């Protein structure tokens, strides 16, 4: 009589043998060629996923994916609500959505084994809607990994995806949920991918996975334009997650960066012994962060009566944007930003172990123009009013403030969208003033124009236009 092998025995005995033959065949084929070890590891993972999918089929693959990742999916709990997170390092780094933590400095994280632990928020990226947490005093935690780096295109339209997350309420025994769908579209320019995998309440911040149980995104929202449909799931793609994590790792969890407003206001700070410290060179430093846009012009100045300051600016992808030059008691940097996202600024000293007070000013300008409204360099509209146009490149969601000041005439300004249609206009900043201002959030990418004019036909003279 033939011996019957149950499915569990089959998984234990036969699947590893299939993997050995598949991987062995690939390794043998490339043994005579020069192939990097990481490439071999990548091919091994891809082949493993193929036999897993073949064995489990469409019906059981979701169960297998859930078994692989559930131990590393956590429930994130704040005073404002709950969400989901993914453990991405054995020492307790957790990836979630920025709107889940809601600008908190620390949150509660509940593991699959029901342990409730504290986690510090070490980095926020509001533009992408990502947050990185660090669970305190833990080690050896299960993790979720991204696809191998050798995959040049880890996001393919039509591939199967799985969304894992916790319900929107904290229960005595938490159980995560899993839904399945297809990747519908990738919008890498804006850092978004779209799927038809149903996202349950509380799933925000949870992982979006491929058929190999690798994280390809972080779920952040559901778009539901019509009540007849379940909606479209929106996630941040792995192509944007990895640079964010690498940049955030440069700041230890003991000191989260302070939000810096680029408004020219003075910020009073102090380097002291309790601050973040570079252990190799023994420099104390204060970290700051701000949202930046491609092409945005910024200026930063730091002065101190106690030490010679030094400034380092990091791009959203973690690369170095600029270092300040050496100076006695003050340094300045100015540049046009090359990336969109969350920048980090480090204020430190030029010599080791220096402490003391300092002041910091950071300002941003998209456009600054001093000009004259007159007959020689101005145009006339259909009502015979003089005007001048000044244009700049803007991005969807970008907040801007426009001010128009003139000592000679009652200023009037209009903002035109990329289609050259009127968006907003303003005559008087406040009642009785002859200055004008607007504060708006741009609706689309493209070239915007500011039309400068006078409230009266006789208006002539100098003016200063600023777009911040």
C-alpha positions as CSV (number, residue, x, y, z in Angstrom):
1,X,0.0,0.0,0.0
2,X,1.4,3.4,-0.9
3,X,2.3,5.8,1.9
4,X,0.1,8.9,2.1
5,X,1.8,12.2,2.8
6,X,-0.4,14.9,4.4
7,X,-0.1,18.5,3.3
8,X,1.9,19.6,6.4
9,X,4.4,16.7,5.8
10,X,4.5,17.7,2.1
11,X,5.4,21.3,3.1
12,X,8.1,20.1,5.4
13,X,9.6,17.5,3.1
14,X,8.9,18.2,-0.5
15,X,9.0,22.0,-0.7
16,X,12.5,22.3,0.6
17,X,13.6,19.7,-2.0
18,X,12.0,21.7,-4.8
19,X,13.8,24.8,-3.5
20,X,17.1,23.0,-3.4
21,X,16.8,21.8,-7.0
22,X,15.6,25.2,-8.3
23,X,18.2,27.2,-6.5
24,X,20.9,24.6,-7.2
25,X,20.2,24.8,-10.9
26,X,20.6,28.6,-11.0
27,X,23.7,28.5,-8.9
28,X,25.2,25.9,-11.2
29,X,24.4,27.9,-14.2
30,X,26.2,30.9,-13.0
31,X,29.0,29.2,-11.2
32,X,31.3,29.7,-14.2
33,X,30.5,33.4,-14.5
34,X,31.4,36.3,-12.2
35,X,28.1,37.0,-10.3
36,X,28.0,39.1,-7.1
37,X,26.8,37.2,-4.0
38,X,23.9,39.6,-3.5
39,X,22.7,38.8,-7.0
40,X,22.7,35.1,-6.2
41,X,20.7,35.8,-3.0
42,X,18.2,37.8,-5.0
43,X,17.7,35.0,-7.6
44,X,17.3,32.5,-4.8
45,X,14.5,34.6,-3.2
46,X,12.7,34.9,-6.5
47,X,12.8,31.2,-7.1
48,X,11.6,30.5,-3.6
49,X,8.6,32.7,-4.2
50,X,7.8,30.8,-7.4
51,X,7.6,27.4,-5.8
52,X,5.6,28.8,-2.8
53,X,3.1,30.3,-5.2
54,X,2.9,27.0,-7.2
55,X,2.4,24.9,-4.1
56,X,-0.2,27.1,-2.4
57,X,-2.0,28.3,-5.5
58,X,-4.4,31.3,-5.5
59,X,-6.4,30.0,-2.6
60,X,-3.7,29.5,0.0
61,X,-1.1,32.1,-0.9
62,X,-2.8,34.8,1.3
63,X,-2.7,32.4,4.2
64,X,1.1,31.9,3.7
65,X,1.8,35.6,3.3
66,X,-0.1,36.3,6.6
67,X,1.9,33.6,8.4
68,X,5.1,35.1,7.3
69,X,4.4,38.7,8.3
70,X,1.9,38.7,11.1
71,X,4.5,38.4,13.9
72,X,6.0,41.7,12.7
73,X,2.8,43.7,12.3
74,X,2.0,45.8,15.3
75,X,-1.0,47.9,16.6
76,X,0.0,51.6,17.0
77,X,-2.1,53.3,19.7
78,X,-2.2,57.1,20.4
79,X,-4.4,59.4,22.3
80,X,-6.1,60.4,19.0
81,X,-6.8,56.9,17.7
82,X,-5.1,53.7,16.4
83,X,-3.3,52.4,13.3
84,X,-1.0,49.7,12.2
85,X,2.8,49.5,11.9
86,X,5.5,47.2,10.6
87,X,8.7,46.2,12.5
88,X,11.6,46.6,10.0
89,X,14.6,46.0,12.3
90,X,15.2,43.4,15.1
91,X,16.0,46.3,17.6
92,X,12.5,47.8,17.2
93,X,12.3,50.3,14.3
94,X,8.6,50.5,13.3
95,X,7.3,52.0,10.1
96,X,3.8,53.6,10.0
97,X,1.9,56.6,8.6
98,X,2.5,60.1,9.9
99,X,-1.2,60.8,10.3
100,X,-1.4,57.8,12.7
101,X,1.0,59.3,15.2
102,X,-0.5,62.7,14.8
103,X,2.6,64.7,15.8
104,X,3.0,62.8,19.1
105,X,6.5,62.4,20.6
106,X,5.7,58.9,21.7
107,X,3.1,56.2,21.2
108,X,2.1,52.8,22.5
109,X,2.8,49.8,20.4
110,X,1.1,46.4,20.9
111,X,2.9,43.4,19.7
112,X,1.3,40.1,18.5
113,X,2.3,38.5,21.8
114,X,0.1,41.1,23.6
115,X,3.1,43.1,25.0
116,X,2.3,46.8,25.2
117,X,5.5,48.8,24.7
118,X,6.4,52.5,24.4
119,X,7.9,53.8,21.2
120,X,9.5,57.2,20.4
121,X,8.7,59.0,17.2
122,X,12.1,59.6,15.6
123,X,11.1,61.0,12.2
124,X,8.0,62.3,10.4
125,X,7.5,62.9,6.7
126,X,4.1,64.7,6.3
127,X,4.4,65.1,2.5
128,X,4.6,61.3,1.9
129,X,2.7,60.5,5.1
130,X,5.4,58.3,6.7
131,X,6.6,58.0,10.3
132,X,9.5,56.0,11.9
133,X,9.2,54.8,15.5
134,X,11.7,53.2,17.8
135,X,10.5,50.7,20.5
136,X,12.5,51.1,23.6
137,X,14.7,48.4,25.1
138,X,13.9,45.5,22.8
139,X,15.9,43.1,20.6
140,X,15.4,40.1,18.4
141,X,12.0,41.1,17.1
142,X,10.6,39.6,13.9
143,X,10.8,41.9,10.9
144,X,9.2,42.6,7.4
145,X,11.7,43.1,4.6
146,X,11.4,45.0,1.3
147,X,12.1,43.3,-2.1
148,X,15.7,42.6,-2.9
149,X,17.6,45.6,-4.3
150,X,18.4,43.7,-7.5
151,X,14.8,44.0,-8.6
152,X,14.8,47.2,-10.7
153,X,11.0,47.3,-10.9
154,X,9.4,45.9,-7.7
155,X,6.1,47.5,-8.6
156,X,4.3,46.0,-11.6
157,X,0.7,46.8,-12.7
158,X,-1.5,43.8,-12.2
159,X,0.6,42.0,-9.6
160,X,-1.1,40.5,-6.6
161,X,-0.9,42.5,-3.4
162,X,-1.9,41.9,0.2
163,X,-2.8,44.5,2.9
164,X,-2.4,43.6,6.5
165,X,-3.6,45.7,9.5
166,X,-5.5,45.9,12.7
167,X,-9.1,47.0,13.3
168,X,-9.7,50.6,14.5
169,X,-10.3,49.6,18.1
170,X,-8.1,48.0,20.7
171,X,-9.4,44.6,21.8
172,X,-8.4,42.3,24.6
173,X,-6.8,40.0,22.0
174,X,-5.8,41.8,18.8
175,X,-6.0,39.9,15.5
176,X,-4.8,41.5,12.3
177,X,-6.8,41.4,9.1
178,X,-5.6,40.5,5.5
179,X,-7.2,41.6,2.3
180,X,-6.1,40.8,-1.3
181,X,-6.2,42.7,-4.6
182,X,-4.2,43.8,-7.6
183,X,-1.8,46.7,-8.0
184,X,-3.8,49.1,-10.3
185,X,-1.4,52.0,-10.9
186,X,2.0,53.5,-9.8
187,X,2.4,57.2,-9.5
188,X,6.1,57.4,-8.5
189,X,6.4,61.1,-9.2
190,X,4.0,61.9,-6.3
191,X,4.9,58.9,-4.2
192,X,1.7,56.9,-4.5
193,X,0.5,53.5,-5.6
194,X,-3.1,52.4,-6.0
195,X,-4.7,49.0,-5.4
196,X,-8.1,47.4,-5.2
197,X,-7.2,45.6,-2.0
198,X,-9.9,46.6,0.6
199,X,-8.5,48.6,3.5
200,X,-10.3,48.2,6.8
201,X,-10.6,51.0,9.4
202,X,-7.4,51.0,11.4
203,X,-5.2,49.6,8.5
204,X,-3.5,53.0,8.0
205,X,0.3,52.6,8.4
206,X,0.2,48.9,7.8
207,X,2.2,47.0,5.1
208,X,1.2,46.4,1.5
209,X,2.9,43.1,0.5
210,X,3.7,41.2,-2.7
211,X,3.4,37.4,-3.2
212,X,6.8,36.9,-1.5
213,X,5.6,38.6,1.7
214,X,7.9,41.5,1.0
215,X,6.8,45.1,1.8
216,X,6.2,47.1,-1.3
217,X,4.2,49.9,0.3
218,X,2.7,51.5,3.4
219,X,-1.1,51.9,3.3
220,X,-2.3,55.4,4.1
221,X,-5.8,56.0,2.8
222,X,-8.9,55.0,0.8
223,X,-10.3,57.0,-2.0
224,X,-14.0,56.3,-2.3
225,X,-15.6,58.6,-5.0
226,X,-18.8,56.5,-5.2
227,X,-20.7,54.6,-2.5
228,X,-21.3,51.8,-5.0
229,X,-17.6,50.9,-4.8
230,X,-15.4,49.7,-2.0
231,X,-12.8,52.3,-2.9
232,X,-9.2,52.5,-4.1
233,X,-6.5,51.8,-1.6
234,X,-3.6,54.3,-1.6
235,X,-0.1,53.5,-0.4
236,X,3.4,55.0,-0.3
237,X,5.7,52.9,-2.6
238,X,8.9,51.1,-1.4
239,X,10.9,53.3,-3.8
240,X,10.1,56.3,-1.5
241,X,10.1,54.4,1.8
242,X,13.7,53.2,1.7
243,X,15.3,56.7,1.3
244,X,13.1,58.0,4.1
245,X,14.2,55.2,6.5
246,X,17.9,55.6,5.6
247,X,17.7,59.4,6.3
248,X,15.8,58.9,9.6
249,X,18.3,56.3,10.9
250,X,20.9,59.1,11.1
251,X,19.1,60.6,14.0
252,X,19.1,58.4,17.2
253,X,15.7,58.0,19.0
254,X,16.8,60.0,22.1
255,X,16.3,63.3,20.4
256,X,13.6,63.9,17.7
257,X,14.2,66.9,15.4
258,X,12.3,70.2,16.1
259,X,10.1,71.5,13.4
260,X,11.7,74.6,11.8
261,X,9.5,77.3,10.3
262,X,11.1,79.1,7.3
263,X,9.6,82.5,8.2
264,X,12.7,84.5,9.2
265,X,11.7,84.4,12.9
266,X,14.6,84.0,15.4
267,X,14.8,80.6,17.1
268,X,16.8,80.6,20.4
269,X,18.7,77.3,21.0
270,X,21.3,75.9,23.3
271,X,23.9,73.2,22.8
272,X,24.4,71.4,26.1
273,X,25.7,68.2,27.5
274,X,22.3,66.4,27.4
275,X,22.0,67.0,23.6
276,X,22.5,64.5,20.8
277,X,26.2,63.7,20.5
278,X,28.5,62.4,17.8
279,X,30.4,59.8,19.8
280,X,33.2,59.5,17.3
281,X,34.1,63.2,17.2
282,X,32.5,64.4,20.5
283,X,30.3,67.1,19.0
284,X,27.0,68.1,20.5
285,X,24.3,68.9,18.0
286,X,20.6,70.0,17.8
287,X,18.5,68.5,14.9
288,X,15.8,70.4,13.1
289,X,13.5,69.5,10.2
290,X,11.4,71.3,7.6
291,X,9.4,70.6,4.5
292,X,11.1,71.7,1.2
293,X,10.3,71.9,-2.5
294,X,12.4,71.5,-5.6
295,X,13.6,74.9,-6.7
296,X,12.7,76.5,-3.3
297,X,15.4,79.1,-2.3
298,X,16.3,79.1,1.4
299,X,18.7,81.0,3.6
300,X,19.9,79.9,7.1
301,X,22.0,81.9,9.6
302,X,23.3,80.8,13.0
303,X,25.1,83.0,15.5
304,X,26.5,82.3,18.9
305,X,28.4,84.3,21.6
306,X,29.7,81.1,23.1
307,X,31.1,79.0,20.3
308,X,31.8,78.9,16.6
309,X,28.7,77.3,15.0
310,X,28.6,74.8,12.1
311,X,25.6,73.8,10.0
312,X,24.9,70.6,8.0
313,X,21.8,70.3,5.7
314,X,20.6,66.8,4.6
315,X,18.3,66.1,1.7
316,X,15.2,64.0,2.1
317,X,17.0,61.0,0.6
318,X,19.7,61.3,3.3
319,X,22.4,62.7,1.1
320,X,24.3,65.9,2.1
321,X,22.9,69.0,0.6
322,X,25.4,71.6,2.0
323,X,27.9,72.3,4.8
324,X,28.5,75.8,6.1
325,X,31.9,77.4,5.8
326,X,34.0,78.0,8.9
327,X,33.4,81.3,10.7
328,X,34.1,82.8,14.1
329,X,30.7,83.4,15.7
330,X,28.3,83.1,12.8
331,X,27.7,81.0,9.7
332,X,25.3,81.4,6.8
333,X,24.1,79.1,4.0
334,X,21.8,79.7,1.1
335,X,20.8,77.4,-1.8
336,X,18.0,76.3,-4.1
337,X,16.6,72.9,-2.9
338,X,16.9,70.0,-5.3
339,X,14.4,67.6,-3.8
340,X,10.9,67.6,-2.5
341,X,10.3,66.2,1.1
342,X,11.5,66.5,4.7
343,X,15.0,68.1,5.1
344,X,17.1,67.8,8.2
345,X,19.3,70.6,9.6
346,X,22.1,69.9,12.2
347,X,23.4,72.8,14.3
348,X,26.7,72.0,16.0
349,X,30.1,73.5,16.8
350,X,33.3,73.7,14.8
351,X,35.3,72.3,17.8
352,X,34.6,69.3,20.0
353,X,32.7,69.5,23.3
354,X,31.6,73.1,22.9
355,X,28.3,74.2,24.4
356,X,26.3,77.4,24.8
357,X,23.5,79.5,23.5
358,X,22.8,80.3,19.8
359,X,20.2,81.9,17.6
360,X,18.9,80.6,14.3
361,X,17.1,82.2,11.5
362,X,15.7,80.3,8.5
363,X,13.8,81.9,5.6
364,X,12.5,80.8,2.3
365,X,11.7,82.6,-0.9
366,X,10.4,81.4,-4.2
367,X,10.5,84.8,-5.8
368,X,11.8,88.2,-4.8
369,X,11.4,91.1,-7.2
370,X,12.0,94.9,-6.8
371,X,10.7,96.7,-9.9
372,X,8.9,99.9,-11.2
373,X,5.4,100.0,-12.5
374,X,5.5,102.7,-15.2
375,X,4.8,103.3,-19.0
376,X,8.1,101.9,-20.2
377,X,8.2,98.3,-18.9
378,X,4.5,97.5,-18.1
379,X,1.5,96.3,-20.1
380,X,-2.0,97.6,-20.2
381,X,-5.2,95.5,-19.6
382,X,-8.5,96.0,-21.4
383,X,-9.4,98.7,-18.9
384,X,-6.2,100.6,-19.4
385,X,-4.6,99.6,-16.1
386,X,-0.8,99.0,-16.0
387,X,0.4,95.6,-14.9
388,X,3.4,93.3,-14.8
389,X,3.6,89.5,-14.6
390,X,6.2,87.5,-12.6
391,X,6.1,83.7,-12.9
392,X,7.4,80.8,-10.9
393,X,7.2,77.0,-10.9
394,X,4.9,75.5,-8.3
395,X,3.9,72.0,-7.0
396,X,0.6,70.5,-6.0
397,X,-0.1,71.1,-2.3
398,X,2.7,73.7,-2.0
399,X,1.8,76.4,0.5
400,X,2.9,79.9,-0.5
401,X,2.5,83.4,0.8
402,X,2.6,86.4,-1.5
403,X,3.2,90.0,-0.4
404,X,3.2,93.1,-2.5
405,X,4.4,96.4,-0.9
406,X,4.7,99.8,-2.5
407,X,5.5,103.2,-1.0
408,X,4.1,104.9,-4.2
409,X,0.7,103.4,-5.1
410,X,-2.2,101.3,-3.8
411,X,-0.9,97.7,-4.7
412,X,-3.2,95.2,-6.3
413,X,-2.2,91.6,-7.0
414,X,-3.7,88.5,-8.8
415,X,-2.5,84.9,-8.8
416,X,-3.0,83.0,-12.1
417,X,-2.9,79.2,-12.3
418,X,-0.9,77.2,-15.0
419,X,-3.8,77.7,-17.4
420,X,-3.4,81.4,-16.9
421,X,-6.8,81.6,-15.2
422,X,-7.5,83.8,-12.2
423,X,-7.2,81.9,-8.9
424,X,-7.1,84.5,-6.2
425,X,-6.7,88.3,-5.9
426,X,-6.2,90.9,-3.2
427,X,-6.4,94.7,-3.0
428,X,-5.7,95.6,0.6
429,X,-3.8,93.4,3.1
430,X,-5.9,94.9,5.9
431,X,-8.6,97.6,5.6
432,X,-7.0,101.0,5.0
433,X,-3.6,99.5,3.9
434,X,-2.2,100.0,0.4
435,X,-0.2,96.7,0.5
436,X,-1.6,93.4,-0.7
437,X,-1.0,89.7,0.3
438,X,-2.3,86.2,-0.4
439,X,-1.8,82.8,1.3
440,X,-2.8,79.8,-0.7
441,X,-2.0,76.1,-1.3
442,X,-1.3,75.4,-4.9
443,X,-3.7,72.9,-6.6
444,X,-1.5,71.5,-9.3
445,X,2.1,71.3,-10.7
446,X,3.0,74.0,-13.2
447,X,4.0,77.6,-13.8
448,X,2.0,80.1,-11.8
449,X,2.1,83.9,-12.5
450,X,1.6,86.9,-10.2
451,X,0.0,89.9,-11.8
452,X,1.2,93.1,-10.2
453,X,-0.9,96.3,-10.7
454,X,-2.3,99.3,-9.0
455,X,-5.9,99.7,-7.7
456,X,-6.2,103.0,-9.6
457,X,-5.3,103.9,-13.2
458,X,-2.9,106.6,-12.1
459,X,-0.9,104.2,-9.9
460,X,2.9,104.3,-10.7
461,X,6.1,103.8,-8.8
462,X,8.4,101.3,-7.0
463,X,7.2,98.0,-5.5
464,X,8.6,94.9,-3.8
465,X,7.1,91.5,-4.5
466,X,7.9,88.4,-2.4
467,X,6.7,84.8,-2.7
468,X,7.6,82.7,0.3
